[in-house]
Amino acid sequence: MRAEPDRAPVHRWDLSPREAIRLQRELAARVEASSPRGFAPRIVAGVDAAFPRPRPGSARQVVAAAVAWDLEAGAVVGMRTVRRPLTFPYVPGLLSFREAPAVLEALTGLDAPVDAVIADGHGLAHPRRFGLACHIGVLTGLPAAGCAKSVLVGRFDPPGLERGARTPLVHRGETVGAALRTRTRVSPVFVSVGHRLDLDAAVRLVLASGGGLRLPEPTRRADRACAAARRE
């Protein structure tokens, strides 16, 4: 992974929900919704997490995967999966505190240098404008986008049926993302800024990472890797 000098220090994860909300609001102020000058990524990491069903008598765990995808070659150039104890409870709006420790371990363990990250989840399209994509972006300093399969907050009009059509995702009068058609006549995905990208750049990144299916290829493969690890 290419580390950036403006990344935030990795914080403690053993927080109460109230402490996590306070930290979320503090870190949300560090999100940059603009793209680096000359941003032209080649290696994009897709990240995802899943929660295996616990075996009798065993502790809950989270598995995460990071897949490095070469946009020019159209090929995987790195992959890592991680399994960790699950230490944070399920609280709506705080899912990144369950997923991010394992996601960060998988992402930072990639051999390939990463130019940008796409998270299978939300960025600014979050009640406190700090979803998983923001969390990962701020802690690593990498440009990051969220690409989710469903809406967490906001309303949208259906985009046109052709690939690349988009409409604003609006929450409380603010555009927090875009409903994006990544494949003609297939349900849209929901793209939002994570960090160090504007929304247009996040949309372009998702479209450039497409492999002809609904989901970007890096996150689709990360999802498959998580599913395989969850079955083990």
Z-matrix of the N, CA and C atoms (Angstrom, degrees):
N
C 1 1.459
C 2 1.520 1 109.27
N 3 1.329 2 117.44 1 139.00
C 4 1.455 3 121.45 2 174.80
C 5 1.523 4 108.74 3 -84.60
N 6 1.317 5 116.71 4 109.71
C 7 1.458 6 120.09 5 179.75
C 8 1.520 7 109.83 6 -75.79
N 9 1.317 8 116.45 7 148.27
C 10 1.453 9 121.94 8 179.07
C 11 1.522 10 109.42 9 -112.35
N 12 1.342 11 117.74 10 145.51
C 13 1.461 12 119.70 11 -175.45
C 14 1.517 13 113.99 12 -69.38
N 15 1.340 14 118.88 13 -19.60
C 16 1.461 15 120.60 14 -176.90
C 17 1.524 16 112.87 15 -97.45
N 18 1.315 17 117.90 16 18.00
C 19 1.454 18 119.46 17 179.09
C 20 1.528 19 109.73 18 -70.70
N 21 1.310 20 116.30 19 153.11
C 22 1.465 21 121.36 20 178.33
C 23 1.522 22 109.37 21 -85.43
N 24 1.342 23 117.87 22 149.35
C 25 1.468 24 119.67 23 174.97
C 26 1.523 25 110.38 24 -60.69
N 27 1.332 26 116.04 25 142.12
C 28 1.461 27 119.65 26 176.09
C 29 1.526 28 108.15 27 -69.23
N 30 1.313 29 116.70 28 127.86
C 31 1.457 30 122.48 29 -174.25
C 32 1.521 31 110.75 30 -91.57
N 33 1.305 32 116.14 31 176.13
C 34 1.463 33 121.74 32 172.73
C 35 1.523 34 109.54 33 -66.59
N 36 1.324 35 115.66 34 149.93
C 37 1.460 36 120.88 35 177.33
C 38 1.521 37 112.51 36 -108.77
N 39 1.327 38 117.00 37 -11.10
C 40 1.475 39 120.23 38 -179.38
C 41 1.528 40 109.14 39 -87.43
N 42 1.327 41 114.92 40 70.33
C 43 1.457 42 122.13 41 -175.58
C 44 1.521 43 110.31 42 -114.05
N 45 1.308 44 115.98 43 154.66
C 46 1.455 45 120.41 44 169.21
C 47 1.522 46 108.30 45 -78.29
N 48 1.335 47 118.87 46 159.52
C 49 1.461 48 119.69 47 176.06
C 50 1.522 49 113.01 48 -53.72
N 51 1.315 50 118.23 49 -39.55
C 52 1.468 51 120.24 50 179.70
C 53 1.523 52 110.70 51 -64.29
N 54 1.345 53 116.53 52 -42.74
C 55 1.466 54 119.58 53 177.54
C 56 1.525 55 110.88 54 -64.91
N 57 1.335 56 116.97 55 -37.13
C 58 1.466 57 120.52 56 -179.75
C 59 1.526 58 110.84 57 -65.13
N 60 1.321 59 117.01 58 -40.77
C 61 1.466 60 119.80 59 178.06
C 62 1.523 61 110.38 60 -63.41
N 63 1.321 62 117.17 61 -42.88
C 64 1.465 63 120.30 62 178.43
C 65 1.530 64 110.38 63 -61.12
N 66 1.338 65 116.91 64 -43.79
C 67 1.457 66 120.41 65 179.63
C 68 1.523 67 111.11 66 -66.16
N 69 1.323 68 116.78 67 -39.71
C 70 1.464 69 120.91 68 176.82
C 71 1.523 70 110.89 69 -54.51
N 72 1.317 71 115.97 70 -47.28
C 73 1.469 72 120.08 71 -178.97
C 74 1.526 73 111.43 72 -65.24
N 75 1.328 74 117.04 73 -36.45
C 76 1.470 75 119.87 74 177.65
C 77 1.523 76 111.00 75 -66.22
N 78 1.339 77 116.15 76 -45.99
C 79 1.463 78 119.47 77 -177.18
C 80 1.520 79 111.89 78 -72.60
N 81 1.349 80 117.12 79 -28.46
C 82 1.464 81 119.40 80 178.58
C 83 1.518 82 111.41 81 -59.85
N 84 1.326 83 117.22 82 -29.12
C 85 1.460 84 120.81 83 178.99
C 86 1.528 85 112.04 84 -69.13
N 87 1.332 86 117.44 85 -13.99
C 88 1.465 87 121.09 86 -179.31
C 89 1.527 88 112.80 87 -94.30
N 90 1.323 89 117.12 88 -7.27
C 91 1.463 90 119.61 89 -179.96
C 92 1.529 91 109.85 90 -66.16
N 93 1.325 92 116.11 91 131.11
C 94 1.458 93 122.52 92 177.14
C 95 1.526 94 108.26 93 -106.56
N 96 1.325 95 116.34 94 119.25
C 97 1.470 96 121.01 95 -178.73
C 98 1.523 97 110.42 96 -99.98
N 99 1.322 98 116.21 97 44.64
C 100 1.464 99 121.59 98 175.40
C 101 1.520 100 108.12 99 -141.06
N 102 1.333 101 116.10 100 152.19
C 103 1.461 102 121.17 101 -174.59
C 104 1.522 103 111.29 102 -91.37
N 105 1.334 104 117.75 103 146.69
C 106 1.457 105 119.73 104 173.97
C 107 1.527 106 110.85 105 -60.49
N 108 1.312 107 115.76 106 147.93
C 109 1.472 108 119.71 107 178.45
C 110 1.531 109 109.80 108 -60.15
N 111 1.315 110 116.19 109 133.75
C 112 1.457 111 120.81 110 178.55
C 113 1.519 112 113.85 111 70.16
N 114 1.319 113 117.20 112 24.67
C 115 1.465 114 120.81 113 -177.44
C 116 1.529 115 110.36 114 -61.13
N 117 1.320 116 115.84 115 115.44
C 118 1.470 117 121.95 116 -179.23
C 119 1.530 118 107.83 117 -145.34
N 120 1.325 119 117.52 118 76.67
C 121 1.458 120 120.19 119 -174.07
C 122 1.524 121 112.62 120 -68.89
N 123 1.305 122 114.86 121 149.00
C 124 1.458 123 120.45 122 172.78
C 125 1.532 124 110.97 123 -116.19
N 126 1.340 125 117.30 124 -46.12
C 127 1.460 126 120.80 125 -179.70
C 128 1.520 127 108.64 126 -102.63
N 129 1.330 128 115.55 127 117.58
C 130 1.461 129 122.19 128 -178.75
C 131 1.524 130 108.15 129 -114.56
N 132 1.320 131 115.94 130 128.72
C 133 1.465 132 120.46 131 177.46
C 134 1.515 133 109.48 132 -97.43
N 135 1.325 134 116.39 133 128.93
C 136 1.457 135 121.85 134 170.21
C 137 1.516 136 108.85 135 -98.43
N 138 1.339 137 116.70 136 135.25
C 139 1.466 138 120.07 137 -179.13
C 140 1.522 139 109.62 138 -127.70
N 141 1.326 140 114.93 139 147.00
C 142 1.460 141 121.49 140 179.43
C 143 1.524 142 108.13 141 -155.02
N 144 1.328 143 115.73 142 162.52
C 145 1.465 144 121.15 143 178.34
C 146 1.520 145 109.04 144 -141.00
N 147 1.327 146 115.54 145 156.79
C 148 1.463 147 121.75 146 178.90
C 149 1.521 148 108.30 147 -149.61
N 150 1.333 149 114.69 148 166.00
C 151 1.459 150 120.41 149 -173.67
C 152 1.525 151 109.55 150 -126.34
N 153 1.342 152 117.10 151 102.33
C 154 1.464 153 119.46 152 -179.67
C 155 1.523 154 111.49 153 -64.05
N 156 1.332 155 115.18 154 149.52
C 157 1.464 156 119.62 155 173.95
C 158 1.528 157 107.99 156 -68.09
N 159 1.332 158 118.30 157 127.67
C 160 1.474 159 119.19 158 -176.10
C 161 1.520 160 111.79 159 -69.33
N 162 1.317 161 114.81 160 144.83
C 163 1.458 162 119.86 161 172.47
C 164 1.521 163 108.70 162 -75.07
N 165 1.319 164 118.18 163 154.55
C 166 1.472 165 120.04 164 179.01
C 167 1.528 166 111.24 165 -55.36
N 168 1.328 167 115.18 166 128.37
C 169 1.459 168 120.44 167 178.15
C 170 1.515 169 114.82 168 82.32
N 171 1.334 170 118.51 169 0.01
C 172 1.466 171 120.31 170 -178.77
C 173 1.524 172 110.03 171 -107.75
N 174 1.329 173 115.87 172 160.00
C 175 1.455 174 121.68 173 -179.21
C 176 1.523 175 110.30 174 -80.14
N 177 1.333 176 116.27 175 154.54
C 178 1.459 177 121.19 176 175.53
C 179 1.517 178 110.06 177 -65.57
N 180 1.334 179 115.94 178 146.24
C 181 1.459 180 121.33 179 179.94
C 182 1.531 181 110.18 180 -131.77
N 183 1.324 182 114.87 181 163.04
C 184 1.457 183 122.09 182 171.80
C 185 1.525 184 107.14 183 -124.03
N 186 1.319 185 116.31 184 138.02
C 187 1.459 186 120.75 185 173.05
C 188 1.521 187 107.59 186 -113.93
N 189 1.314 188 115.41 187 144.27
C 190 1.461 189 120.71 188 179.32
C 191 1.518 190 108.79 189 -136.91
N 192 1.313 191 114.85 190 153.39
C 193 1.462 192 120.74 191 178.42
C 194 1.522 193 109.31 192 -135.93
N 195 1.314 194 114.70 193 145.49
C 196 1.465 195 122.38 194 172.22
C 197 1.518 196 107.29 195 -128.75
N 198 1.327 197 116.22 196 129.34
C 199 1.466 198 122.07 197 -179.62
C 200 1.513 199 108.30 198 -123.95
N 201 1.323 200 116.74 199 123.15
C 202 1.459 201 122.20 200 178.17
C 203 1.524 202 109.02 201 -91.73
N 204 1.332 203 116.04 202 124.00
C 205 1.461 204 122.97 203 -174.30
C 206 1.524 205 109.33 204 -118.16
N 207 1.329 206 116.38 205 125.56
C 208 1.463 207 122.13 206 178.26
C 209 1.526 208 108.34 207 -86.45
N 210 1.335 209 116.81 208 112.29
C 211 1.458 210 120.46 209 -176.85
C 212 1.520 211 112.08 210 -63.37
N 213 1.333 212 117.99 211 -37.48
C 214 1.462 213 120.63 212 -178.11
C 215 1.515 214 111.63 213 -72.62
N 216 1.319 215 116.67 214 -43.06
C 217 1.467 216 120.55 215 -177.58
C 218 1.529 217 112.09 216 -83.31
N 219 1.327 218 117.06 217 -19.88
C 220 1.461 219 119.71 218 -174.98
C 221 1.513 220 111.87 219 62.50
N 222 1.336 221 115.97 220 46.55
C 223 1.463 222 119.59 221 -173.62
C 224 1.526 223 110.33 222 -148.65
N 225 1.328 224 115.72 223 154.41
C 226 1.458 225 122.10 224 173.36
C 227 1.529 226 108.78 225 -75.05
N 228 1.332 227 116.13 226 130.42
C 229 1.463 228 120.39 227 178.26
C 230 1.520 229 111.75 228 -119.82
N 231 1.308 230 117.36 229 4.73
C 232 1.456 231 121.25 230 177.12
C 233 1.516 232 110.32 231 -176.75
N 234 1.325 233 115.95 232 146.31
C 235 1.462 234 120.34 233 179.02
C 236 1.522 235 108.80 234 -154.28
N 237 1.340 236 115.35 235 140.55
C 238 1.464 237 119.18 236 175.02
C 239 1.513 238 109.10 237 -148.69
N 240 1.319 239 116.32 238 137.98
C 241 1.463 240 121.89 239 172.99
C 242 1.525 241 108.61 240 -118.18
N 243 1.321 242 115.18 241 149.73
C 244 1.461 243 122.65 242 -176.14
C 245 1.521 244 108.30 243 -136.86
N 246 1.320 245 116.12 244 143.02
C 247 1.466 246 122.12 245 175.09
C 248 1.529 247 107.58 246 -125.59
N 249 1.331 248 115.61 247 126.90
C 250 1.464 249 120.84 248 -177.56
C 251 1.521 250 110.20 249 -135.88
N 252 1.356 251 116.23 250 156.56
C 253 1.472 252 118.30 251 171.69
C 254 1.526 253 110.07 252 -62.76
N 255 1.301 254 116.31 253 144.01
C 256 1.460 255 121.83 254 178.54
C 257 1.522 256 108.01 255 -88.88
N 258 1.338 257 116.47 256 120.23
C 259 1.465 258 120.46 257 -171.39
C 260 1.519 259 113.54 258 -114.88
N 261 1.341 260 118.68 259 -4.97
C 262 1.461 261 119.94 260 -176.37
C 263 1.525 262 108.85 261 -120.72
N 264 1.322 263 119.02 262 139.12
C 265 1.468 264 120.78 263 -177.76
C 266 1.523 265 111.43 264 -72.85
N 267 1.317 266 115.31 265 165.30
C 268 1.458 267 120.01 266 174.93
C 269 1.526 268 109.01 267 -76.61
N 270 1.333 269 115.53 268 115.71
C 271 1.461 270 122.15 269 176.83
C 272 1.519 271 106.81 270 -135.99
N 273 1.317 272 119.15 271 118.43
C 274 1.477 273 119.54 272 178.45
C 275 1.525 274 111.16 273 -53.36
N 276 1.334 275 115.45 274 135.32
C 277 1.456 276 120.80 275 -178.79
C 278 1.517 277 114.24 276 88.54
N 279 1.337 278 116.88 277 -9.34
C 280 1.470 279 120.80 278 -179.38
C 281 1.528 280 111.42 279 -122.60
N 282 1.326 281 116.73 280 25.45
C 283 1.465 282 119.55 281 -175.73
C 284 1.518 283 112.41 282 -64.14
N 285 1.333 284 118.02 283 -27.52
C 286 1.470 285 118.58 284 -178.79
C 287 1.519 286 111.25 285 -64.42
N 288 1.336 287 118.31 286 -25.36
C 289 1.460 288 120.01 287 178.34
C 290 1.529 289 111.37 288 -72.62
N 291 1.328 290 117.71 289 -19.26
C 292 1.458 291 121.65 290 173.33
C 293 1.524 292 111.37 291 -84.74
N 294 1.322 293 116.24 292 -34.77
C 295 1.462 294 121.27 293 -170.83
C 296 1.532 295 113.85 294 -97.14
N 297 1.321 296 117.09 295 -37.11
C 298 1.464 297 120.22 296 -167.79
C 299 1.533 298 114.64 297 -61.58
N 300 1.351 299 121.22 298 -38.57
C 301 1.470 300 117.71 299 -179.97
C 302 1.530 301 112.80 300 -56.71
N 303 1.331 302 116.88 301 -44.84
C 304 1.469 303 119.27 302 179.44
C 305 1.522 304 111.41 303 -72.42
N 306 1.334 305 117.42 304 -38.59
C 307 1.466 306 120.49 305 178.55
C 308 1.527 307 110.58 306 -61.11
N 309 1.321 308 117.08 307 -44.61
C 310 1.471 309 120.68 308 179.60
C 311 1.526 310 110.94 309 -62.37
N 312 1.324 311 116.92 310 -40.60
C 313 1.464 312 119.81 311 179.26
C 314 1.526 313 110.85 312 -63.63
N 315 1.325 314 116.43 313 -41.86
C 316 1.462 315 119.64 314 178.31
C 317 1.527 316 110.85 315 -66.69
N 318 1.323 317 116.72 316 -43.54
C 319 1.459 318 121.06 317 -177.03
C 320 1.522 319 112.00 318 -66.12
N 321 1.314 320 117.10 319 -47.27
C 322 1.467 321 119.88 320 -177.79
C 323 1.524 322 111.48 321 -72.15
N 324 1.337 323 117.67 322 -15.21
C 325 1.463 324 120.65 323 178.01
C 326 1.515 325 114.43 324 -88.23
N 327 1.330 326 117.80 325 -2.01
C 328 1.463 327 120.12 326 178.02
C 329 1.525 328 110.67 327 -66.53
N 330 1.324 329 116.32 328 140.77
C 331 1.463 330 120.39 329 176.10
C 332 1.529 331 111.36 330 -76.25
N 333 1.327 332 117.10 331 -32.16
C 334 1.464 333 120.96 332 -176.42
C 335 1.527 334 110.59 333 -76.11
N 336 1.345 335 118.03 334 140.84
C 337 1.462 336 120.63 335 173.62
C 338 1.523 337 109.74 336 -72.05
N 339 1.315 338 116.60 337 132.13
C 340 1.465 339 121.79 338 -173.12
C 341 1.525 340 109.96 339 -106.83
N 342 1.334 341 115.83 340 134.39
C 343 1.463 342 121.36 341 178.42
C 344 1.520 343 112.90 342 -95.78
N 345 1.326 344 118.10 343 -26.38
C 346 1.462 345 122.64 344 -177.96
C 347 1.520 346 108.76 345 -160.80
N 348 1.334 347 115.15 346 162.81
C 349 1.458 348 121.74 347 -177.15
C 350 1.522 349 108.95 348 -128.06
N 351 1.331 350 116.11 349 139.02
C 352 1.458 351 122.07 350 168.21
C 353 1.519 352 107.29 351 -117.39
N 354 1.321 353 116.26 352 121.58
C 355 1.458 354 121.34 353 178.77
C 356 1.520 355 109.97 354 -97.03
N 357 1.323 356 115.89 355 140.87
C 358 1.458 357 120.87 356 172.25
C 359 1.524 358 106.60 357 -78.63
N 360 1.324 359 115.64 358 81.35
C 361 1.457 360 122.31 359 -175.35
C 362 1.519 361 109.11 360 167.29
N 363 1.317 362 115.58 361 -165.37
C 364 1.455 363 120.75 362 -174.61
C 365 1.527 364 112.01 363 -103.45
N 366 1.334 365 114.36 364 161.12
C 367 1.453 366 122.05 365 171.02
C 368 1.514 367 108.97 366 -112.82
N 369 1.337 368 116.61 367 -103.57
C 370 1.463 369 120.74 368 178.79
C 371 1.527 370 112.87 369 -70.77
N 372 1.316 371 118.62 370 -15.81
C 373 1.463 372 121.78 371 179.07
C 374 1.525 373 109.92 372 -79.02
N 375 1.312 374 115.15 373 64.34
C 376 1.461 375 124.46 374 -170.32
C 377 1.530 376 107.06 375 -145.71
N 378 1.335 377 118.76 376 149.24
C 379 1.471 378 119.34 377 -177.45
C 380 1.520 379 114.17 378 -53.62
N 381 1.328 380 117.39 379 -36.42
C 382 1.469 381 120.91 380 178.99
C 383 1.525 382 111.81 381 -110.41
N 384 1.346 383 115.89 382 18.67
C 385 1.466 384 122.52 383 176.68
C 386 1.532 385 111.43 384 58.51
N 387 1.356 386 115.78 385 39.71
C 388 1.460 387 118.43 386 -179.23
C 389 1.523 388 110.11 387 -153.72
N 390 1.344 389 115.43 388 70.44
C 391 1.448 390 120.23 389 174.61
C 392 1.520 391 112.44 390 -82.68
N 393 1.330 392 115.81 391 -171.13
C 394 1.469 393 121.37 392 -175.59
C 395 1.524 394 111.93 393 -56.86
N 396 1.339 395 117.72 394 -42.19
C 397 1.471 396 119.39 395 -177.94
C 398 1.521 397 111.38 396 -62.62
N 399 1.340 398 117.41 397 -37.16
C 400 1.466 399 120.47 398 176.04
C 401 1.532 400 110.43 399 -66.89
N 402 1.310 401 116.49 400 -44.26
C 403 1.466 402 121.40 401 -177.96
C 404 1.533 403 110.46 402 -59.13
N 405 1.326 404 115.38 403 -48.70
C 406 1.467 405 119.83 404 -179.57
C 407 1.521 406 110.27 405 -65.94
N 408 1.326 407 117.51 406 -43.26
C 409 1.458 408 120.40 407 -178.97
C 410 1.510 409 112.68 408 -62.51
N 411 1.331 410 117.69 409 -46.96
C 412 1.467 411 121.00 410 -177.53
C 413 1.522 412 110.94 411 -65.92
N 414 1.332 413 117.81 412 -39.60
C 415 1.468 414 119.87 413 -177.50
C 416 1.524 415 113.10 414 -75.73
N 417 1.320 416 118.41 415 -23.62
C 418 1.474 417 120.29 416 178.75
C 419 1.517 418 112.90 417 -103.00
N 420 1.350 419 117.29 418 -20.84
C 421 1.456 420 120.32 419 -174.67
C 422 1.508 421 113.59 420 80.24
N 423 1.335 422 118.15 421 3.97
C 424 1.459 423 121.86 422 -177.76
C 425 1.526 424 111.23 423 -86.44
N 426 1.334 425 117.98 424 146.73
C 427 1.462 426 119.61 425 168.71
C 428 1.525 427 109.42 426 -57.81
N 429 1.329 428 116.11 427 133.12
C 430 1.462 429 119.55 428 -174.78
C 431 1.520 430 110.19 429 -142.63
N 432 1.326 431 114.70 430 146.19
C 433 1.467 432 122.27 431 175.96
C 434 1.519 433 108.53 432 -131.96
N 435 1.323 434 115.48 433 149.24
C 436 1.451 435 120.76 434 171.60
C 437 1.515 436 109.70 435 -99.72
N 438 1.316 437 116.65 436 139.76
C 439 1.464 438 121.82 437 176.71
C 440 1.525 439 106.64 438 -137.21
N 441 1.333 440 115.25 439 101.32
C 442 1.465 441 121.38 440 -173.68
C 443 1.521 442 110.94 441 -107.99
N 444 1.317 443 114.69 442 155.32
C 445 1.466 444 120.67 443 -179.15
C 446 1.530 445 112.36 444 -86.81
N 447 1.339 446 116.94 445 -15.42
C 448 1.462 447 120.57 446 -178.97
C 449 1.520 448 109.38 447 -144.14
N 450 1.319 449 115.78 448 166.60
C 451 1.464 450 122.30 449 -177.38
C 452 1.525 451 109.91 450 -86.31
N 453 1.328 452 115.87 451 136.10
C 454 1.458 453 121.55 452 171.89
C 455 1.526 454 109.69 453 -97.15
N 456 1.327 455 117.05 454 -50.26
C 457 1.464 456 122.08 455 175.53
C 458 1.520 457 108.48 456 -136.81
N 459 1.327 458 116.04 457 152.46
C 460 1.459 459 120.93 458 173.16
C 461 1.514 460 113.94 459 104.48
N 462 1.323 461 113.62 460 169.05
C 463 1.456 462 123.13 461 177.83
C 464 1.526 463 109.20 462 -127.24
N 465 1.328 464 115.40 463 155.71
C 466 1.456 465 120.13 464 -179.13
C 467 1.523 466 109.51 465 -151.91
N 468 1.305 467 115.86 466 154.48
C 469 1.455 468 121.70 467 168.91
C 470 1.524 469 108.05 468 -91.00
N 471 1.326 470 118.60 469 144.26
C 472 1.465 471 119.51 470 179.48
C 473 1.534 472 110.62 471 -58.81
N 474 1.335 473 117.08 472 131.37
C 475 1.467 474 118.94 473 176.15
C 476 1.529 475 111.03 474 -72.77
N 477 1.334 476 116.43 475 167.44
C 478 1.454 477 120.83 476 174.84
C 479 1.514 478 111.23 477 -55.48
N 480 1.309 479 116.39 478 164.75
C 481 1.463 480 120.70 479 -172.94
C 482 1.522 481 114.03 480 -80.51
N 483 1.335 482 117.50 481 -14.08
C 484 1.460 483 119.74 482 -176.13
C 485 1.534 484 111.39 483 -84.91
N 486 1.336 485 115.63 484 152.83
C 487 1.462 486 120.69 485 177.67
C 488 1.526 487 109.80 486 -58.27
N 489 1.328 488 116.11 487 134.95
C 490 1.459 489 121.89 488 179.78
C 491 1.509 490 113.77 489 96.34
N 492 1.338 491 118.08 490 -13.22
C 493 1.465 492 120.19 491 177.22
C 494 1.525 493 109.24 492 -68.08
N 495 1.333 494 116.23 493 143.71
C 496 1.462 495 120.00 494 -177.52
C 497 1.521 496 109.95 495 -148.96
N 498 1.324 497 115.72 496 154.25
C 499 1.455 498 122.89 497 172.47
C 500 1.522 499 107.89 498 -137.01
N 501 1.341 500 117.64 499 156.47
C 502 1.473 501 119.95 500 -178.94
C 503 1.529 502 112.10 501 -68.32
N 504 1.302 503 115.12 502 143.05
C 505 1.461 504 122.83 503 167.94
C 506 1.523 505 105.99 504 -100.29
N 507 1.320 506 117.36 505 116.59
C 508 1.465 507 122.07 506 -169.83
C 509 1.524 508 109.98 507 -118.20
N 510 1.332 509 115.64 508 131.38
C 511 1.460 510 121.90 509 177.67
C 512 1.519 511 108.86 510 -133.58
N 513 1.312 512 116.13 511 123.60
C 514 1.470 513 122.27 512 179.97
C 515 1.530 514 111.60 513 53.80
N 516 1.309 515 115.68 514 41.85
C 517 1.452 516 121.08 515 177.52
C 518 1.515 517 115.42 516 78.27
N 519 1.330 518 118.16 517 4.26
C 520 1.468 519 123.13 518 -177.36
C 521 1.521 520 109.71 519 -116.56
N 522 1.318 521 116.79 520 135.08
C 523 1.465 522 120.44 521 173.55
C 524 1.517 523 108.41 522 -75.87
N 525 1.326 524 116.50 523 113.57
C 526 1.459 525 121.41 524 -175.69
C 527 1.528 526 112.16 525 -108.80
N 528 1.331 527 117.06 526 -2.83
C 529 1.454 528 119.94 527 -179.27
C 530 1.508 529 110.30 528 176.68
N 531 1.322 530 115.35 529 -163.83
C 532 1.462 531 121.61 530 -178.88
C 533 1.516 532 109.57 531 -141.86
N 534 1.332 533 114.91 532 139.42
C 535 1.465 534 120.61 533 167.05
C 536 1.521 535 106.21 534 -85.36
N 537 1.316 536 116.70 535 117.24
C 538 1.464 537 122.23 536 -169.63
C 539 1.522 538 110.71 537 -121.00
N 540 1.319 539 115.96 538 129.54
C 541 1.460 540 121.68 539 175.70
C 542 1.534 541 107.35 540 -87.85
N 543 1.322 542 116.73 541 108.83
C 544 1.456 543 121.28 542 -179.19
C 545 1.522 544 112.71 543 -92.78
N 546 1.333 545 115.76 544 -11.97
C 547 1.459 546 121.28 545 177.06
C 548 1.528 547 107.80 546 -147.18
N 549 1.301 548 116.64 547 134.51
C 550 1.462 549 120.62 548 -176.20
C 551 1.530 550 111.09 549 -57.30
N 552 1.343 551 114.25 550 131.15
C 553 1.468 552 123.59 551 177.59
C 554 1.532 553 113.57 552 62.00
N 555 1.333 554 116.18 553 24.81
C 556 1.466 555 121.06 554 174.86
C 557 1.526 556 107.54 555 -118.14
N 558 1.317 557 117.55 556 149.17
C 559 1.464 558 122.31 557 -177.24
C 560 1.524 559 110.97 558 -52.47
N 561 1.327 560 117.52 559 141.71
C 562 1.461 561 119.98 560 -178.79
C 563 1.524 562 112.54 561 -70.97
N 564 1.326 563 115.32 562 162.92
C 565 1.460 564 122.47 563 166.70
C 566 1.522 565 107.12 564 -105.72
N 567 1.337 566 116.11 565 172.48
C 568 1.454 567 120.53 566 -174.29
C 569 1.525 568 108.74 567 -123.52
N 570 1.323 569 114.13 568 109.11
C 571 1.459 570 122.28 569 -172.28
C 572 1.523 571 108.96 570 -102.26
N 573 1.326 572 115.83 571 136.54
C 574 1.462 573 119.84 572 175.20
C 575 1.519 574 109.90 573 -144.66
N 576 1.318 575 114.66 574 159.31
C 577 1.462 576 121.88 575 178.45
C 578 1.521 577 109.36 576 -67.41
N 579 1.342 578 115.74 577 135.96
C 580 1.453 579 120.90 578 171.25
C 581 1.513 580 110.63 579 -101.63
N 582 1.336 581 116.20 580 -55.64
C 583 1.464 582 121.00 581 -179.06
C 584 1.524 583 108.18 582 -170.97
N 585 1.316 584 116.31 583 142.79
C 586 1.465 585 123.91 584 173.22
C 587 1.530 586 112.77 585 56.24
N 588 1.333 587 116.19 586 31.90
C 589 1.462 588 123.09 587 173.34
C 590 1.519 589 107.99 588 -142.61
N 591 1.333 590 117.38 589 148.35
C 592 1.456 591 118.85 590 164.80
C 593 1.526 592 107.57 591 -92.25
N 594 1.327 593 116.53 592 171.62
C 595 1.464 594 119.36 593 -173.31
C 596 1.523 595 111.33 594 -65.38
N 597 1.334 596 118.25 595 -38.77
C 598 1.468 597 119.74 596 178.59
C 599 1.529 598 110.66 597 -60.30
N 600 1.332 599 116.47 598 -41.98
C 601 1.467 600 119.88 599 179.84
C 602 1.521 601 111.05 600 -67.95
N 603 1.337 602 117.07 601 -36.72
C 604 1.465 603 119.86 602 177.64
C 605 1.524 604 110.66 603 -63.53
N 606 1.327 605 116.41 604 -41.70
C 607 1.466 606 120.35 605 177.83
C 608 1.525 607 110.47 606 -63.88
N 609 1.326 608 116.66 607 -45.04
C 610 1.476 609 119.49 608 179.00
C 611 1.522 610 110.98 609 -61.22
N 612 1.325 611 116.80 610 -39.73
C 613 1.462 612 120.62 611 -179.92
C 614 1.523 613 110.80 612 -62.27
N 615 1.323 614 116.66 613 -44.31
C 616 1.463 615 120.54 614 179.55
C 617 1.528 616 110.50 615 -64.14
N 618 1.325 617 116.97 616 -44.88
C 619 1.472 618 119.45 617 179.99
C 620 1.527 619 110.98 618 -65.03
N 621 1.337 620 117.20 619 -40.32
C 622 1.468 621 120.28 620 -179.63
C 623 1.518 622 111.83 621 -65.91
N 624 1.333 623 116.18 622 -25.59
C 625 1.469 624 120.70 623 -178.21
C 626 1.519 625 112.92 624 -89.94
N 627 1.320 626 116.63 625 2.49
C 628 1.458 627 120.10 626 -178.24
C 629 1.512 628 112.63 627 -72.82
N 630 1.323 629 114.50 628 145.65
C 631 1.460 630 120.08 629 177.07
C 632 1.517 631 112.16 630 -115.15
N 633 1.339 632 116.43 631 22.09
C 634 1.455 633 120.51 632 -179.48
C 635 1.510 634 113.77 633 96.09
N 636 1.327 635 117.29 634 -3.24
C 637 1.456 636 121.59 635 178.61
C 638 1.527 637 109.40 636 -109.99
N 639 1.321 638 116.42 637 -177.14
C 640 1.468 639 118.99 638 -176.30
C 641 1.521 640 111.95 639 -67.36
N 642 1.333 641 117.91 640 -43.88
C 643 1.456 642 121.86 641 -175.36
C 644 1.517 643 111.27 642 -92.11
N 645 1.335 644 117.97 643 148.91
C 646 1.467 645 119.98 644 173.25
C 647 1.525 646 109.96 645 -57.74
N 648 1.300 647 115.75 646 144.58
C 649 1.464 648 119.17 647 -174.81
C 650 1.528 649 113.06 648 -59.89
N 651 1.331 650 120.65 649 -40.33
C 652 1.468 651 118.55 650 -179.85
C 653 1.525 652 113.42 651 -61.88
N 654 1.350 653 118.02 652 -43.85
C 655 1.467 654 118.84 653 -179.39
C 656 1.523 655 111.33 654 -75.84
N 657 1.314 656 117.79 655 -31.10
C 658 1.468 657 119.81 656 176.45
C 659 1.521 658 110.23 657 -61.90
N 660 1.323 659 115.64 658 -42.62
C 661 1.470 660 118.69 659 179.93
C 662 1.525 661 111.71 660 -72.78
N 663 1.336 662 117.31 661 -33.63
C 664 1.463 663 119.97 662 175.01
C 665 1.529 664 110.16 663 -64.35
N 666 1.326 665 116.87 664 -39.81
C 667 1.460 666 121.41 665 176.89
C 668 1.527 667 110.70 666 -61.17
N 669 1.328 668 117.27 667 -43.12
C 670 1.458 669 121.04 668 178.58
C 671 1.522 670 111.29 669 -64.63
N 672 1.344 671 116.43 670 -39.97
C 673 1.466 672 119.77 671 179.10
C 674 1.523 673 110.82 672 -65.10
N 675 1.338 674 116.99 673 -39.18
C 676 1.473 675 120.25 674 177.01
C 677 1.525 676 110.61 675 -64.63
N 678 1.315 677 116.88 676 -41.81
C 679 1.461 678 120.26 677 -179.76
C 680 1.525 679 110.37 678 -62.14
N 681 1.323 680 116.43 679 -40.93
C 682 1.469 681 119.68 680 179.32
C 683 1.525 682 110.78 681 -66.22
N 684 1.335 683 116.40 682 -42.18
C 685 1.476 684 119.97 683 179.78
C 686 1.517 685 110.95 684 -67.03
N 687 1.328 686 116.92 685 -34.76
C 688 1.464 687 120.96 686 -179.34
C 689 1.524 688 110.99 687 -65.96
N 690 1.332 689 116.89 688 -31.78
C 691 1.473 690 121.11 689 -178.71
C 692 1.521 691 112.06 690 -77.20
N 693 1.315 692 117.46 691 -19.53
C 694 1.479 693 119.87 692 -175.98
C 695 1.518 694 111.34 693 -67.50
